[in-house]
């Protein structure tokens, strides 16, 4: 909550760290409740992307842009805003 009050708009986190799961449904709900987005890095597997989107994450950083685009297109969430196809 202190980060949100300080104007920090998002938390950029890994899925896990040292064997502990970081990105959970609870983390996403809590962040959203205080007005913050959750961005997860670095996700290259499309199945994991699907799972994270199901949790409600707001952003996914990836080296597999084509895979992320396919996932977002299937969900009707791909909005390139003037980017070339």
PyMOL Python script that loads the backbone (N, CA, C, O; Angstrom):
from pymol import cmd

cmd.read_pdbstr("""\
ATOM      1  N   UNK A   1       0.831  -1.193   0.000  1.00  0.00           N
ATOM      2  CA  UNK A   1       0.000   0.000   0.000  1.00  0.00           C
ATOM      3  C   UNK A   1       0.873   1.254   0.000  1.00  0.00           C
ATOM      4  O   UNK A   1       0.527   2.253  -0.631  1.00  0.00           O
ATOM      5  N   UNK A   2       1.995   1.204   0.701  1.00  0.00           N
ATOM      6  CA  UNK A   2       2.906   2.353   0.754  1.00  0.00           C
ATOM      7  C   UNK A   2       3.428   2.687  -0.644  1.00  0.00           C
ATOM      8  O   UNK A   2       3.560   3.862  -0.987  1.00  0.00           O
ATOM      9  N   UNK A   3       3.725   1.668  -1.456  1.00  0.00           N
ATOM     10  CA  UNK A   3       4.194   1.898  -2.825  1.00  0.00           C
ATOM     11  C   UNK A   3       3.119   2.562  -3.664  1.00  0.00           C
ATOM     12  O   UNK A   3       3.402   3.489  -4.424  1.00  0.00           O
ATOM     13  N   UNK A   4       1.896   2.095  -3.531  1.00  0.00           N
ATOM     14  CA  UNK A   4       0.788   2.683  -4.280  1.00  0.00           C
ATOM     15  C   UNK A   4       0.586   4.148  -3.899  1.00  0.00           C
ATOM     16  O   UNK A   4       0.402   5.002  -4.767  1.00  0.00           O
ATOM     17  N   UNK A   5       0.619   4.433  -2.606  1.00  0.00           N
ATOM     18  CA  UNK A   5       0.466   5.818  -2.147  1.00  0.00           C
ATOM     19  C   UNK A   5       1.595   6.704  -2.647  1.00  0.00           C
ATOM     20  O   UNK A   5       1.415   7.910  -2.815  1.00  0.00           O
ATOM     21  N   UNK A   6       2.750   6.113  -2.882  1.00  0.00           N
ATOM     22  CA  UNK A   6       3.903   6.872  -3.384  1.00  0.00           C
ATOM     23  C   UNK A   6       3.824   7.088  -4.888  1.00  0.00           C
ATOM     24  O   UNK A   6       4.706   7.714  -5.477  1.00  0.00           O
ATOM     25  N   UNK A   7       2.757   6.565  -5.516  1.00  0.00           N
ATOM     26  CA  UNK A   7       2.576   6.774  -6.939  1.00  0.00           C
ATOM     27  C   UNK A   7       3.222   5.725  -7.824  1.00  0.00           C
ATOM     28  O   UNK A   7       3.315   5.915  -9.036  1.00  0.00           O
ATOM     29  N   UNK A   8       3.667   4.627  -7.243  1.00  0.00           N
ATOM     30  CA  UNK A   8       4.253   3.548  -8.035  1.00  0.00           C
ATOM     31  C   UNK A   8       3.106   2.733  -8.614  1.00  0.00           C
ATOM     32  O   UNK A   8       2.330   2.139  -7.866  1.00  0.00           O
ATOM     33  N   UNK A   9       2.989   2.699  -9.958  1.00  0.00           N
ATOM     34  CA  UNK A   9       1.803   2.131 -10.592  1.00  0.00           C
ATOM     35  C   UNK A   9       1.769   0.618 -10.706  1.00  0.00           C
ATOM     36  O   UNK A   9       0.703   0.038 -10.907  1.00  0.00           O
ATOM     37  N   UNK A  10       2.939  -0.040 -10.579  1.00  0.00           N
ATOM     38  CA  UNK A  10       2.896  -1.489 -10.767  1.00  0.00           C
ATOM     39  C   UNK A  10       4.028  -2.186 -10.030  1.00  0.00           C
ATOM     40  O   UNK A  10       5.049  -1.590  -9.687  1.00  0.00           O
ATOM     41  N   UNK A  11       3.804  -3.465  -9.802  1.00  0.00           N
ATOM     42  CA  UNK A  11       4.840  -4.341  -9.261  1.00  0.00           C
ATOM     43  C   UNK A  11       5.298  -5.228 -10.411  1.00  0.00           C
ATOM     44  O   UNK A  11       4.474  -5.873 -11.059  1.00  0.00           O
ATOM     45  N   UNK A  12       6.581  -5.267 -10.666  1.00  0.00           N
ATOM     46  CA  UNK A  12       7.136  -6.137 -11.697  1.00  0.00           C
ATOM     47  C   UNK A  12       7.879  -7.245 -10.975  1.00  0.00           C
ATOM     48  O   UNK A  12       8.900  -7.010 -10.329  1.00  0.00           O
ATOM     49  N   UNK A  13       7.353  -8.458 -11.094  1.00  0.00           N
ATOM     50  CA  UNK A  13       7.822  -9.568 -10.266  1.00  0.00           C
ATOM     51  C   UNK A  13       8.077 -10.821 -11.091  1.00  0.00           C
ATOM     52  O   UNK A  13       7.531 -10.971 -12.184  1.00  0.00           O
ATOM     53  N   UNK A  14       8.908 -11.725 -10.569  1.00  0.00           N
ATOM     54  CA  UNK A  14       9.064 -13.030 -11.205  1.00  0.00           C
ATOM     55  C   UNK A  14       7.924 -13.944 -10.759  1.00  0.00           C
ATOM     56  O   UNK A  14       7.199 -13.625  -9.817  1.00  0.00           O
ATOM     57  N   UNK A  15       7.772 -15.067 -11.432  1.00  0.00           N
ATOM     58  CA  UNK A  15       6.789 -16.063 -10.996  1.00  0.00           C
ATOM     59  C   UNK A  15       7.192 -16.612  -9.641  1.00  0.00           C
ATOM     60  O   UNK A  15       6.351 -16.817  -8.765  1.00  0.00           O
ATOM     61  N   UNK A  16       8.486 -16.849  -9.476  1.00  0.00           N
ATOM     62  CA  UNK A  16       8.982 -17.385  -8.217  1.00  0.00           C
ATOM     63  C   UNK A  16      10.383 -16.894  -7.929  1.00  0.00           C
ATOM     64  O   UNK A  16      11.059 -16.345  -8.799  1.00  0.00           O
ATOM     65  N   UNK A  17      10.810 -17.100  -6.694  1.00  0.00           N
ATOM     66  CA  UNK A  17      12.155 -16.694  -6.289  1.00  0.00           C
ATOM     67  C   UNK A  17      12.643 -17.652  -5.215  1.00  0.00           C
ATOM     68  O   UNK A  17      12.014 -17.807  -4.168  1.00  0.00           O
ATOM     69  N   UNK A  18      13.773 -18.291  -5.491  1.00  0.00           N
ATOM     70  CA  UNK A  18      14.385 -19.232  -4.548  1.00  0.00           C
ATOM     71  C   UNK A  18      13.414 -20.287  -4.032  1.00  0.00           C
ATOM     72  O   UNK A  18      13.369 -20.589  -2.840  1.00  0.00           O
ATOM     73  N   UNK A  19      12.643 -20.835  -4.957  1.00  0.00           N
ATOM     74  CA  UNK A  19      11.722 -21.906  -4.618  1.00  0.00           C
ATOM     75  C   UNK A  19      10.384 -21.464  -4.055  1.00  0.00           C
ATOM     76  O   UNK A  19       9.526 -22.302  -3.779  1.00  0.00           O
ATOM     77  N   UNK A  20      10.191 -20.175  -3.882  1.00  0.00           N
ATOM     78  CA  UNK A  20       8.915 -19.663  -3.373  1.00  0.00           C
ATOM     79  C   UNK A  20       8.120 -19.046  -4.510  1.00  0.00           C
ATOM     80  O   UNK A  20       8.672 -18.320  -5.336  1.00  0.00           O
ATOM     81  N   UNK A  21       6.837 -19.330  -4.553  1.00  0.00           N
ATOM     82  CA  UNK A  21       5.982 -18.727  -5.560  1.00  0.00           C
ATOM     83  C   UNK A  21       5.706 -17.279  -5.177  1.00  0.00           C
ATOM     84  O   UNK A  21       5.243 -16.996  -4.072  1.00  0.00           O
ATOM     85  N   UNK A  22       5.992 -16.374  -6.096  1.00  0.00           N
ATOM     86  CA  UNK A  22       5.772 -14.943  -5.858  1.00  0.00           C
ATOM     87  C   UNK A  22       4.435 -14.517  -6.458  1.00  0.00           C
ATOM     88  O   UNK A  22       3.628 -13.867  -5.793  1.00  0.00           O
ATOM     89  N   UNK A  23       4.208 -14.882  -7.703  1.00  0.00           N
ATOM     90  CA  UNK A  23       3.005 -14.447  -8.403  1.00  0.00           C
ATOM     91  C   UNK A  23       1.864 -15.404  -8.090  1.00  0.00           C
ATOM     92  O   UNK A  23       1.783 -16.498  -8.648  1.00  0.00           O
ATOM     93  N   UNK A  24       0.995 -14.981  -7.202  1.00  0.00           N
ATOM     94  CA  UNK A  24      -0.150 -15.781  -6.780  1.00  0.00           C
ATOM     95  C   UNK A  24      -1.430 -14.976  -6.990  1.00  0.00           C
ATOM     96  O   UNK A  24      -1.393 -13.762  -7.190  1.00  0.00           O
ATOM     97  N   UNK A  25      -2.543 -15.666  -6.942  1.00  0.00           N
ATOM     98  CA  UNK A  25      -3.837 -14.986  -7.048  1.00  0.00           C
ATOM     99  C   UNK A  25      -3.976 -13.947  -5.933  1.00  0.00           C
ATOM    100  O   UNK A  25      -4.511 -12.860  -6.151  1.00  0.00           O
ATOM    101  N   UNK A  26      -3.495 -14.288  -4.750  1.00  0.00           N
ATOM    102  CA  UNK A  26      -3.576 -13.361  -3.612  1.00  0.00           C
ATOM    103  C   UNK A  26      -2.763 -12.095  -3.869  1.00  0.00           C
ATOM    104  O   UNK A  26      -3.229 -10.991  -3.586  1.00  0.00           O
ATOM    105  N   UNK A  27      -1.548 -12.249  -4.405  1.00  0.00           N
ATOM    106  CA  UNK A  27      -0.729 -11.077  -4.718  1.00  0.00           C
ATOM    107  C   UNK A  27      -1.438 -10.183  -5.723  1.00  0.00           C
ATOM    108  O   UNK A  27      -1.484  -8.964  -5.559  1.00  0.00           O
ATOM    109  N   UNK A  28      -1.992 -10.799  -6.769  1.00  0.00           N
ATOM    110  CA  UNK A  28      -2.672 -10.018  -7.804  1.00  0.00           C
ATOM    111  C   UNK A  28      -3.887  -9.301  -7.216  1.00  0.00           C
ATOM    112  O   UNK A  28      -4.086  -8.115  -7.479  1.00  0.00           O
ATOM    113  N   UNK A  29      -4.690  -9.993  -6.438  1.00  0.00           N
ATOM    114  CA  UNK A  29      -5.866  -9.370  -5.807  1.00  0.00           C
ATOM    115  C   UNK A  29      -5.476  -8.221  -4.892  1.00  0.00           C
ATOM    116  O   UNK A  29      -6.103  -7.161  -4.912  1.00  0.00           O
ATOM    117  N   UNK A  30      -4.450  -8.431  -4.099  1.00  0.00           N
ATOM    118  CA  UNK A  30      -4.006  -7.399  -3.168  1.00  0.00           C
ATOM    119  C   UNK A  30      -3.492  -6.176  -3.914  1.00  0.00           C
ATOM    120  O   UNK A  30      -3.830  -5.044  -3.571  1.00  0.00           O
ATOM    121  N   UNK A  31      -2.677  -6.407  -4.931  1.00  0.00           N
ATOM    122  CA  UNK A  31      -2.146  -5.294  -5.725  1.00  0.00           C
ATOM    123  C   UNK A  31      -3.280  -4.516  -6.373  1.00  0.00           C
ATOM    124  O   UNK A  31      -3.290  -3.286  -6.337  1.00  0.00           O
ATOM    125  N   UNK A  32      -4.228  -5.217  -6.960  1.00  0.00           N
ATOM    126  CA  UNK A  32      -5.353  -4.546  -7.612  1.00  0.00           C
ATOM    127  C   UNK A  32      -6.190  -3.764  -6.598  1.00  0.00           C
ATOM    128  O   UNK A  32      -6.693  -2.683  -6.906  1.00  0.00           O
ATOM    129  N   UNK A  33      -6.337  -4.309  -5.400  1.00  0.00           N
ATOM    130  CA  UNK A  33      -7.135  -3.638  -4.374  1.00  0.00           C
ATOM    131  C   UNK A  33      -6.537  -2.296  -3.961  1.00  0.00           C
ATOM    132  O   UNK A  33      -7.258  -1.397  -3.530  1.00  0.00           O
ATOM    133  N   UNK A  34      -5.217  -2.164  -4.096  1.00  0.00           N
ATOM    134  CA  UNK A  34      -4.578  -0.896  -3.717  1.00  0.00           C
ATOM    135  C   UNK A  34      -4.216  -0.057  -4.945  1.00  0.00           C
ATOM    136  O   UNK A  34      -3.493   0.933  -4.843  1.00  0.00           O
ATOM    137  N   UNK A  35      -4.728  -0.468  -6.101  1.00  0.00           N
ATOM    138  CA  UNK A  35      -4.560   0.330  -7.311  1.00  0.00           C
ATOM    139  C   UNK A  35      -3.292   0.088  -8.098  1.00  0.00           C
ATOM    140  O   UNK A  35      -2.908   0.916  -8.924  1.00  0.00           O
ATOM    141  N   UNK A  36      -2.636  -1.034  -7.858  1.00  0.00           N
ATOM    142  CA  UNK A  36      -1.407  -1.343  -8.590  1.00  0.00           C
ATOM    143  C   UNK A  36      -1.633  -2.468  -9.591  1.00  0.00           C
ATOM    144  O   UNK A  36      -2.441  -3.368  -9.365  1.00  0.00           O
ATOM    145  N   UNK A  37      -0.913  -2.399 -10.687  1.00  0.00           N
ATOM    146  CA  UNK A  37      -0.894  -3.482 -11.657  1.00  0.00           C
ATOM    147  C   UNK A  37       0.216  -4.459 -11.286  1.00  0.00           C
ATOM    148  O   UNK A  37       1.127  -4.133 -10.525  1.00  0.00           O
ATOM    149  N   UNK A  38       0.117  -5.675 -11.846  1.00  0.00           N
ATOM    150  CA  UNK A  38       1.147  -6.698 -11.648  1.00  0.00           C
ATOM    151  C   UNK A  38       1.666  -7.111 -13.018  1.00  0.00           C
ATOM    152  O   UNK A  38       0.904  -7.556 -13.876  1.00  0.00           O
ATOM    153  N   UNK A  39       2.970  -6.958 -13.211  1.00  0.00           N
ATOM    154  CA  UNK A  39       3.646  -7.387 -14.429  1.00  0.00           C
ATOM    155  C   UNK A  39       4.613  -8.502 -14.054  1.00  0.00           C
ATOM    156  O   UNK A  39       5.335  -8.394 -13.063  1.00  0.00           O
ATOM    157  N   UNK A  40       4.629  -9.567 -14.842  1.00  0.00           N
ATOM    158  CA  UNK A  40       5.450 -10.734 -14.510  1.00  0.00           C
ATOM    159  C   UNK A  40       6.533 -10.917 -15.561  1.00  0.00           C
ATOM    160  O   UNK A  40       6.295 -10.692 -16.748  1.00  0.00           O
ATOM    161  N   UNK A  41       7.723 -11.327 -15.130  1.00  0.00           N
ATOM    162  CA  UNK A  41       8.840 -11.539 -16.040  1.00  0.00           C
ATOM    163  C   UNK A  41       9.512 -12.861 -15.750  1.00  0.00           C
ATOM    164  O   UNK A  41       9.263 -13.448 -14.697  1.00  0.00           O
ATOM    165  N   UNK A  42      10.292 -13.318 -16.578  1.00  0.00           N
ATOM    166  CA  UNK A  42      10.254 -13.347 -18.039  1.00  0.00           C
ATOM    167  C   UNK A  42       9.580 -14.654 -18.412  1.00  0.00           C
ATOM    168  O   UNK A  42      10.101 -15.729 -18.117  1.00  0.00           O
ATOM    169  N   UNK A  43       8.433 -14.572 -19.055  1.00  0.00           N
ATOM    170  CA  UNK A  43       7.598 -15.731 -19.327  1.00  0.00           C
ATOM    171  C   UNK A  43       7.638 -16.031 -20.823  1.00  0.00           C
ATOM    172  O   UNK A  43       7.172 -15.233 -21.636  1.00  0.00           O
ATOM    173  N   UNK A  44       8.198 -17.184 -21.179  1.00  0.00           N
ATOM    174  CA  UNK A  44       8.320 -17.545 -22.587  1.00  0.00           C
ATOM    175  C   UNK A  44       7.418 -18.706 -22.980  1.00  0.00           C
ATOM    176  O   UNK A  44       7.265 -18.989 -24.168  1.00  0.00           O
ATOM    177  N   UNK A  45       6.828 -19.374 -22.022  1.00  0.00           N
ATOM    178  CA  UNK A  45       5.965 -20.526 -22.268  1.00  0.00           C
ATOM    179  C   UNK A  45       4.508 -20.074 -22.347  1.00  0.00           C
ATOM    180  O   UNK A  45       4.006 -19.420 -21.433  1.00  0.00           O
ATOM    181  N   UNK A  46       3.828 -20.427 -23.449  1.00  0.00           N
ATOM    182  CA  UNK A  46       2.453 -19.951 -23.641  1.00  0.00           C
ATOM    183  C   UNK A  46       1.477 -20.546 -22.629  1.00  0.00           C
ATOM    184  O   UNK A  46       0.499 -19.889 -22.272  1.00  0.00           O
ATOM    185  N   UNK A  47       1.708 -21.749 -22.165  1.00  0.00           N
ATOM    186  CA  UNK A  47       0.821 -22.332 -21.145  1.00  0.00           C
ATOM    187  C   UNK A  47       0.919 -21.532 -19.855  1.00  0.00           C
ATOM    188  O   UNK A  47      -0.090 -21.273 -19.199  1.00  0.00           O
ATOM    189  N   UNK A  48       2.130 -21.145 -19.498  1.00  0.00           N
ATOM    190  CA  UNK A  48       2.312 -20.328 -18.290  1.00  0.00           C
ATOM    191  C   UNK A  48       1.695 -18.950 -18.482  1.00  0.00           C
ATOM    192  O   UNK A  48       1.119 -18.388 -17.551  1.00  0.00           O
ATOM    193  N   UNK A  49       1.818 -18.399 -19.703  1.00  0.00           N
ATOM    194  CA  UNK A  49       1.185 -17.103 -19.990  1.00  0.00           C
ATOM    195  C   UNK A  49      -0.312 -17.191 -19.742  1.00  0.00           C
ATOM    196  O   UNK A  49      -0.898 -16.316 -19.103  1.00  0.00           O
ATOM    197  N   UNK A  50      -0.932 -18.261 -20.254  1.00  0.00           N
ATOM    198  CA  UNK A  50      -2.375 -18.469 -20.074  1.00  0.00           C
ATOM    199  C   UNK A  50      -2.720 -18.500 -18.585  1.00  0.00           C
ATOM    200  O   UNK A  50      -3.666 -17.845 -18.146  1.00  0.00           O
ATOM    201  N   UNK A  51      -1.953 -19.258 -17.822  1.00  0.00           N
ATOM    202  CA  UNK A  51      -2.214 -19.390 -16.385  1.00  0.00           C
ATOM    203  C   UNK A  51      -2.113 -18.030 -15.682  1.00  0.00           C
ATOM    204  O   UNK A  51      -2.959 -17.687 -14.856  1.00  0.00           O
ATOM    205  N   UNK A  52      -1.081 -17.270 -16.014  1.00  0.00           N
ATOM    206  CA  UNK A  52      -0.896 -15.968 -15.374  1.00  0.00           C
ATOM    207  C   UNK A  52      -2.015 -15.001 -15.737  1.00  0.00           C
ATOM    208  O   UNK A  52      -2.473 -14.233 -14.891  1.00  0.00           O
ATOM    209  N   UNK A  53      -2.453 -15.034 -16.982  1.00  0.00           N
ATOM    210  CA  UNK A  53      -3.583 -14.187 -17.376  1.00  0.00           C
ATOM    211  C   UNK A  53      -4.848 -14.616 -16.638  1.00  0.00           C
ATOM    212  O   UNK A  53      -5.669 -13.776 -16.270  1.00  0.00           O
ATOM    213  N   UNK A  54      -5.005 -15.919 -16.422  1.00  0.00           N
ATOM    214  CA  UNK A  54      -6.149 -16.406 -15.633  1.00  0.00           C
ATOM    215  C   UNK A  54      -6.082 -15.884 -14.195  1.00  0.00           C
ATOM    216  O   UNK A  54      -7.118 -15.654 -13.571  1.00  0.00           O
ATOM    217  N   UNK A  55      -4.866 -15.696 -13.667  1.00  0.00           N
ATOM    218  CA  UNK A  55      -4.714 -15.132 -12.320  1.00  0.00           C
ATOM    219  C   UNK A  55      -5.056 -13.649 -12.285  1.00  0.00           C
ATOM    220  O   UNK A  55      -5.356 -13.096 -11.227  1.00  0.00           O
ATOM    221  N   UNK A  56      -5.008 -13.002 -13.463  1.00  0.00           N
ATOM    222  CA  UNK A  56      -5.358 -11.593 -13.532  1.00  0.00           C
ATOM    223  C   UNK A  56      -4.189 -10.641 -13.681  1.00  0.00           C
ATOM    224  O   UNK A  56      -4.351  -9.433 -13.507  1.00  0.00           O
ATOM    225  N   UNK A  57      -2.988 -11.172 -14.007  1.00  0.00           N
ATOM    226  CA  UNK A  57      -1.854 -10.256 -14.173  1.00  0.00           C
ATOM    227  C   UNK A  57      -2.153  -9.265 -15.290  1.00  0.00           C
ATOM    228  O   UNK A  57      -2.914  -9.555 -16.213  1.00  0.00           O
ATOM    229  N   UNK A  58      -1.547  -8.109 -15.188  1.00  0.00           N
ATOM    230  CA  UNK A  58      -1.795  -7.020 -16.130  1.00  0.00           C
ATOM    231  C   UNK A  58      -0.772  -6.949 -17.247  1.00  0.00           C
ATOM    232  O   UNK A  58      -1.033  -6.340 -18.285  1.00  0.00           O
ATOM    233  N   UNK A  59       0.381  -7.555 -17.056  1.00  0.00           N
ATOM    234  CA  UNK A  59       1.419  -7.500 -18.070  1.00  0.00           C
ATOM    235  C   UNK A  59       2.335  -8.697 -17.979  1.00  0.00           C
ATOM    236  O   UNK A  59       2.574  -9.239 -16.900  1.00  0.00           O
ATOM    237  N   UNK A  60       2.847  -9.105 -19.133  1.00  0.00           N
ATOM    238  CA  UNK A  60       3.790 -10.216 -19.204  1.00  0.00           C
ATOM    239  C   UNK A  60       4.981  -9.763 -20.033  1.00  0.00           C
ATOM    240  O   UNK A  60       4.827  -9.353 -21.183  1.00  0.00           O
ATOM    241  N   UNK A  61       6.153  -9.838 -19.450  1.00  0.00           N
ATOM    242  CA  UNK A  61       7.383  -9.569 -20.195  1.00  0.00           C
ATOM    243  C   UNK A  61       7.889 -10.911 -20.725  1.00  0.00           C
ATOM    244  O   UNK A  61       7.909 -11.911 -20.006  1.00  0.00           O
ATOM    245  N   UNK A  62       8.296 -10.912 -21.998  1.00  0.00           N
ATOM    246  CA  UNK A  62       8.662 -12.160 -22.637  1.00  0.00           C
ATOM    247  C   UNK A  62       9.694 -11.956 -23.727  1.00  0.00           C
ATOM    248  O   UNK A  62       9.846 -10.859 -24.264  1.00  0.00           O
ATOM    249  N   UNK A  63      10.403 -13.031 -24.046  1.00  0.00           N
ATOM    250  CA  UNK A  63      11.251 -13.074 -25.233  1.00  0.00           C
ATOM    251  C   UNK A  63      10.484 -13.724 -26.376  1.00  0.00           C
ATOM    252  O   UNK A  63      10.941 -13.706 -27.519  1.00  0.00           O
ATOM    253  N   UNK A  64       9.317 -14.299 -26.075  1.00  0.00           N
ATOM    254  CA  UNK A  64       8.476 -15.002 -27.049  1.00  0.00           C
ATOM    255  C   UNK A  64       7.284 -14.115 -27.419  1.00  0.00           C
ATOM    256  O   UNK A  64       6.141 -14.408 -27.066  1.00  0.00           O
ATOM    257  N   UNK A  65       7.571 -13.040 -28.127  1.00  0.00           N
ATOM    258  CA  UNK A  65       6.528 -12.073 -28.471  1.00  0.00           C
ATOM    259  C   UNK A  65       5.455 -12.706 -29.350  1.00  0.00           C
ATOM    260  O   UNK A  65       4.270 -12.412 -29.192  1.00  0.00           O
ATOM    261  N   UNK A  66       5.858 -13.563 -30.265  1.00  0.00           N
ATOM    262  CA  UNK A  66       4.894 -14.234 -31.141  1.00  0.00           C
ATOM    263  C   UNK A  66       3.940 -15.099 -30.321  1.00  0.00           C
ATOM    264  O   UNK A  66       2.732 -15.087 -30.557  1.00  0.00           O
ATOM    265  N   UNK A  67       4.469 -15.837 -29.373  1.00  0.00           N
ATOM    266  CA  UNK A  67       3.626 -16.678 -28.526  1.00  0.00           C
ATOM    267  C   UNK A  67       2.664 -15.854 -27.695  1.00  0.00           C
ATOM    268  O   UNK A  67       1.490 -16.204 -27.578  1.00  0.00           O
ATOM    269  N   UNK A  68       3.153 -14.749 -27.109  1.00  0.00           N
ATOM    270  CA  UNK A  68       2.282 -13.880 -26.317  1.00  0.00           C
ATOM    271  C   UNK A  68       1.193 -13.277 -27.191  1.00  0.00           C
ATOM    272  O   UNK A  68       0.034 -13.196 -26.785  1.00  0.00           O
ATOM    273  N   UNK A  69       1.568 -12.858 -28.381  1.00  0.00           N
ATOM    274  CA  UNK A  69       0.566 -12.293 -29.284  1.00  0.00           C
ATOM    275  C   UNK A  69      -0.526 -13.320 -29.598  1.00  0.00           C
ATOM    276  O   UNK A  69      -1.710 -12.985 -29.597  1.00  0.00           O
ATOM    277  N   UNK A  70      -0.133 -14.557 -29.864  1.00  0.00           N
ATOM    278  CA  UNK A  70      -1.118 -15.606 -30.150  1.00  0.00           C
ATOM    279  C   UNK A  70      -2.057 -15.824 -28.963  1.00  0.00           C
ATOM    280  O   UNK A  70      -3.266 -15.967 -29.143  1.00  0.00           O
ATOM    281  N   UNK A  71      -1.502 -15.849 -27.758  1.00  0.00           N
ATOM    282  CA  UNK A  71      -2.318 -16.015 -26.551  1.00  0.00           C
ATOM    283  C   UNK A  71      -3.293 -14.849 -26.418  1.00  0.00           C
ATOM    284  O   UNK A  71      -4.481 -15.054 -26.170  1.00  0.00           O
ATOM    285  N   UNK A  72      -2.795 -13.638 -26.582  1.00  0.00           N
ATOM    286  CA  UNK A  72      -3.656 -12.461 -26.441  1.00  0.00           C
ATOM    287  C   UNK A  72      -4.707 -12.391 -27.539  1.00  0.00           C
ATOM    288  O   UNK A  72      -5.844 -11.994 -27.285  1.00  0.00           O
ATOM    289  N   UNK A  73      -4.337 -12.776 -28.761  1.00  0.00           N
ATOM    290  CA  UNK A  73      -5.321 -12.788 -29.856  1.00  0.00           C
ATOM    291  C   UNK A  73      -6.446 -13.770 -29.564  1.00  0.00           C
ATOM    292  O   UNK A  73      -7.616 -13.453 -29.779  1.00  0.00           O
ATOM    293  N   UNK A  74      -6.101 -14.974 -29.071  1.00  0.00           N
ATOM    294  CA  UNK A  74      -7.135 -15.973 -28.744  1.00  0.00           C
ATOM    295  C   UNK A  74      -8.104 -15.444 -27.691  1.00  0.00           C
ATOM    296  O   UNK A  74      -9.281 -15.807 -27.691  1.00  0.00           O
ATOM    297  N   UNK A  75      -7.626 -14.607 -26.813  1.00  0.00           N
ATOM    298  CA  UNK A  75      -8.455 -14.062 -25.738  1.00  0.00           C
ATOM    299  C   UNK A  75      -9.122 -12.743 -26.120  1.00  0.00           C
ATOM    300  O   UNK A  75      -9.865 -12.162 -25.330  1.00  0.00           O
ATOM    301  N   UNK A  76      -8.849 -12.278 -27.338  1.00  0.00           N
ATOM    302  CA  UNK A  76      -9.413 -11.001 -27.762  1.00  0.00           C
ATOM    303  C   UNK A  76      -8.771  -9.815 -27.066  1.00  0.00           C
ATOM    304  O   UNK A  76      -9.393  -8.762 -26.925  1.00  0.00           O
ATOM    305  N   UNK A  77      -7.536  -9.979 -26.632  1.00  0.00           N
ATOM    306  CA  UNK A  77      -6.847  -8.946 -25.867  1.00  0.00           C
ATOM    307  C   UNK A  77      -5.701  -8.288 -26.624  1.00  0.00           C
ATOM    308  O   UNK A  77      -5.013  -7.436 -26.062  1.00  0.00           O
ATOM    309  N   UNK A  78      -5.478  -8.653 -27.864  1.00  0.00           N
ATOM    310  CA  UNK A  78      -4.381  -8.065 -28.628  1.00  0.00           C
ATOM    311  C   UNK A  78      -4.852  -6.758 -29.228  1.00  0.00           C
ATOM    312  O   UNK A  78      -5.712  -6.749 -30.109  1.00  0.00           O
ATOM    313  N   UNK A  79      -4.297  -5.660 -28.761  1.00  0.00           N
ATOM    314  CA  UNK A  79      -4.634  -4.330 -29.240  1.00  0.00           C
ATOM    315  C   UNK A  79      -3.333  -3.586 -29.527  1.00  0.00           C
ATOM    316  O   UNK A  79      -2.830  -2.874 -28.658  1.00  0.00           O
ATOM    317  N   UNK A  80      -2.780  -3.737 -30.731  1.00  0.00           N
ATOM    318  CA  UNK A  80      -1.454  -3.205 -31.026  1.00  0.00           C
ATOM    319  C   UNK A  80      -1.329  -1.689 -31.110  1.00  0.00           C
ATOM    320  O   UNK A  80      -0.207  -1.181 -31.103  1.00  0.00           O
ATOM    321  N   UNK A  81      -2.416  -0.954 -31.189  1.00  0.00           N
ATOM    322  CA  UNK A  81      -2.376   0.521 -31.216  1.00  0.00           C
ATOM    323  C   UNK A  81      -1.405   1.057 -32.271  1.00  0.00           C
ATOM    324  O   UNK A  81      -0.470   1.794 -31.958  1.00  0.00           O
ATOM    325  N   UNK A  82      -1.646   0.677 -33.505  1.00  0.00           N
ATOM    326  CA  UNK A  82      -0.865   1.236 -34.594  1.00  0.00           C
ATOM    327  C   UNK A  82       0.430   0.520 -34.894  1.00  0.00           C
ATOM    328  O   UNK A  82       1.171   0.953 -35.775  1.00  0.00           O
ATOM    329  N   UNK A  83       0.734  -0.569 -34.190  1.00  0.00           N
ATOM    330  CA  UNK A  83       1.945  -1.321 -34.484  1.00  0.00           C
ATOM    331  C   UNK A  83       1.758  -2.106 -35.770  1.00  0.00           C
ATOM    332  O   UNK A  83       0.650  -2.550 -36.073  1.00  0.00           O
ATOM    333  N   UNK A  84       2.813  -2.279 -36.515  1.00  0.00           N
ATOM    334  CA  UNK A  84       2.751  -3.076 -37.748  1.00  0.00           C
ATOM    335  C   UNK A  84       2.529  -4.530 -37.399  1.00  0.00           C
ATOM    336  O   UNK A  84       3.036  -5.018 -36.389  1.00  0.00           O
ATOM    337  N   UNK A  85       1.774  -5.220 -38.230  1.00  0.00           N
ATOM    338  CA  UNK A  85       1.485  -6.641 -37.974  1.00  0.00           C
ATOM    339  C   UNK A  85       2.690  -7.499 -38.248  1.00  0.00           C
ATOM    340  O   UNK A  85       2.630  -8.717 -38.086  1.00  0.00           O
TER     341      UNK A  85
END
""", "prot")
cmd.dss("prot")
cmd.show_as("cartoon", "prot")
cmd.util.cbc("prot")
cmd.orient("prot")
